[in-house]
Amino acid sequence: MTFSPSLRPWLLAAPLLGLAFGACQSGGTSASNQPDLLTANLDTTVRPGDDFYSYANGTWFKQHPIPASESNWGIGKEVQNEIYARLRKLNEEAAGAKATPGSVQQKIGDFWAAGMDSTGINKQGVAPLKAELARIQAMQSLADVQAAIAHLQTMGVNALIGPYVGQDAKNSEKMALQLWQSGLGLPNRDYYFNKDARTKNIRQEYSNHLVKMFTLLGQDAATAQASAGRVVQLETKLAASSRKLEALRDPYANYNKMAVSGLDKLTPGVSWKPWLAQMELGRADTVIVGQPEFYREAGRLLTSAPLDDWKAYLQWQLVHAFAPTLSQDFDNENFRFYGTILQGAKQQRPRWKRVLDAEENAMGEALGQLFVKEYFTPETKARYEKLTENVVASFRDHINALDWMSDSTKQKALVKLAKITRKVGYPDKWKDYSSLQIDRSSYAQNVMRANLWAYRYNINKLGKPVDRTEWGMTPQTYNAYYNPSNNEIVLPAAIFAIPGLMDANADDAIIYGYAGASTIGHELTHGFDDEGSQFDDKGNLRNWWTKKDRQLFQQRVNGIVRQFNDYTVLDSLHINGKATAGENIADLGGIVIALDAFKKTEQYKKGEKIGGLTPLQRYFLGYALGWQTTQRDERLAQAILTDVHSPAQFRINGPFADVPEFYEAFGVKPGDKLYRPDSARVKIW
Ligand SMILES: [Zn+2]
C-alpha cells in the first residue's frame, strides 16, 4: 500500500489510458517502408461486428502472451518497458557517479544501490522494522494504541484510519483535512463477505498468508494462528462498516464536514485533537469525514477491542507495508498472496523493476525531470496541445448541439469546458526533494523516510493556499486523470507513446483515436460524467443544472448503467454498471467527441485508405489500440470488485455499439453480436 498524498481516494483509480510516444523514440524507420501497425495487429478471423476488441488486437495478443511475472499485458506495459529501460540507465549512471551529497543524483543512485543490494537486504531480515515492532508490542493502553497508529500513519502504513489533506470539495480554494475509510488488508470490503467460490478461496488464503507473515515475525504456530484470527476479525468489522465501490462515487454522500469536536461525538471515548496533534495535524479544527459510519465503528473498536487485537493488527499492517523491501522470505510470501493468489502472476517481476517502482513512489518527479529532458521534445508537446485544443472545440460543438439540454444549462457547461485547465506532458514546477534523506544503509528505511517525506508534504498543505500547478502523476506514468476540484485534465508525457511507431509517422486517424478519444476526450468528459458534472467551473461541488436537465441527463446515465450491467465477464461476475458509469460515460464521450474533431482533418476529408483501411476504420482501430491489453482471470476478478473502469474488452465493444459511425465503418448489421438497435443506443454527450 503506497501513500498517495495528492489525490482524493476516488481519483486514485484514475484511468489507464493509451497514448503515443515522441519523435525521440529510437529505431524509427520512415513511413514508407514501415508495415502498417494497425493492419499487423488485426485478427481477421473475428468479425468486427461480433467482437471488435479481438478483431482489432487479436494477432498482437497471440504474439504477446502475458509474461509469467505479470498479471496483465498490453500496450501500456510495452510503453512502461521502454521507460523502465531508460530509467534503469539513468539509475545505473547515478549509482556509479561520484554525485554531490544531497543532490538528486546522489539520492537516485543510493536508492537504486540500496534496493538492488539483495544480499545486504537478506542479511538484515526484519531488522529495519525492529524498533516499530517493539513499540507496538509495548502498547498498554488506548492512548498507546492511538500513538502507535498516529506514528504508523506518518510512515505510510495503512493503519485503521486514512487522513490526508486535499481541496475542500465545496470550496476548492481551501485545503482541508479529510478522513477516508481505510485499514483493510484485502483490496476492499467485498472480499470479506462475497460468497462465490473464488472470493471464499481468497479469504482462506488471506488467513494462511497472515499466519505465514506472523510466523516470519517470529511467532510460534499457535500464536501466529491466533494473531491471524484477530486481524481477520477486526478487519471484517471495519469492512462491514465500509462503503461499497459504487457508494464511494457519490460526492455529496461522502462529504461530511464537521468540527474536530464533532468527530469526538462520533467516536465516544476517542479524543481527536491530541490524536491529530500526534499526526502533526494539531492545527486542524474542522475535518471532512468521507464515511462517518466507518469512523463510528473504528472508534467503537478502539475503545472495545482487546489490546492483543490491536497488537496483531498493527504488526500486520506494518509488515505488510514494508514486506517488499525486506528479506526474501517476506518478499516472496507477500508476492505469493498479493501477486499470485489475488492477481494470477506466476513469478516475481525482476527486482530492478520493482526497485524502480518504489523509487517512482519515493521521488517520481526527480526521475521525471531527468526523463522528459531526454525523451519528450517541445514538438511533441506542441502536437498534443494542439490536439487537445481541437478536441475541446469539438466538445463545444457537441454541447451546443445537444437536443436534451436547455440553453441555460448549456451556457454553464460551456463555461466549465472553457475553464478546464489542460496540463500536457510535464509540470512547469518540480517537487523539491532536498529535505529527503536517502542513503545506502537500508532499503526499507529509505522507503520509510520517503513515506514520511510524502506524508509531511501532503499535510503541510493544510492552511496554505491551493497550488493548482501541482501534478498528481509523474510525466513517466502511462495514465491520465481529470481532477474536479481543479477542473483540470492532466496528461503525462508517457501516455503519448505508441511502441514501435514514431510520432511523426502516426497518421491522424491513429492519433485522434488513440490520444484524442481514449485519453483527451475521455478526460474532458470526466468533467461531465455522473460524478464530475456535479462540480462547477471553479471546481466546487455545487449544482449548476436545471432540475429538468439533470433528470434528462440521469435517464441517459441509467441507459449506460443498464448496458454495462448486462455484460458478463467471468464465471457469473458481471460488470458493475453503477460503479463504472463515470468511466463508461467518459469512454463514449471521448469517442464521439474526438471523432468529430477527426472529421475536420485532411485525412478524413480525403478518405484515402492506408493499409487497406479507410480513415474512419483507422480511427476506431486507433482507439482500440489504447485498449490493447489482456489480463489473467484472477486479476480480472479483482478488477470487477475494485476497479471503476470496465475491462478493456468492454471499453471497446461497449461504447462502439452506441456509435452510428462504427456501424457504418464496419458494416455492422442486425444479427452481429455487438449490434444494438437504434432505440437501445446510448447517447449522452
Ligand atoms: Zn477515466
Boltz pocket constraint, residues with backbone or C-beta under 6 A from the ligand:
constraints:
  - pocket:
      binder: B
      contacts: [[A, 14], [A, 15], [A, 522], [A, 523], [A, 526], [A, 582], [A, 583], [A, 586]]
      max_distance: 6.0
